[in-house]
């Protein structure tokens, strides 16, 4: 029987589909390898940075990688990366998962898939103490400072305020000190440190009661890997139920650390959260 191109394509399509599925199922590859390639920052404390004595990577994200690999029954292979290379190392397959304080945004979600968030970060507004009790409507149209090109800057536009941006966090913070802005937007961890720093210099700053934006933090994975996503999500939930994530949190950024962070959110589906995704 002579086959035309159309008939041949029909016969080959199941084979092509099964081959593609095999390639797409990275969980099977990971399990066969017996190790998890987990991407972390190369030097961003307290998430992942070299220990001054041992030069080994330590930090919150390193401990989360360790716990995840153990929960999945795998050995851990840490893969240090930079802030700029976080997404490319995933899309090119250099790492299986990425744990690098990775916030959900629209642009990132178009390139990679996210696990259920294990906490929700907040963009916070730091102001002079006298303005701390003001509602968000008070700041509409007012000048707020932030680091250029960050989600902090994006959150200013969401509030209807005017953004004045700087190349570094210190300059954006200084703008508030010099009354060039009525507020400075940054993440909660940085805000707490800046407020403490100002207090030592005799300046009273405070955070407003409302967040400027919510940023769910999850584990990043390559798109088109439903089996791996499901496994990571169930592993995260098990880690949370066992109290492991709380222990790691308390060790690195909890209330007894310099960051004084309180973990308010448990592992939950992203769809459960009411938030406006940033770009």
PyMOL commands that set and color helices and strands:
alter all, ss='L'
color gray80, all
select helices_A, chain A and resi 5-24+26-33+60-71+86-91+106-109+129-131+136-139+151-158+169-177+188-200+226-241+244-252+270-272
alter helices_A, ss='H'
color red, helices_A
select strands_A, chain A and resi 35-41+49-50+57-58+75-81+97-103+112-114+119-128+143-147+162-166+183-187+205-222
alter strands_A, ss='S'
color yellow, strands_A
deselect
rebuild
show_as cartoon
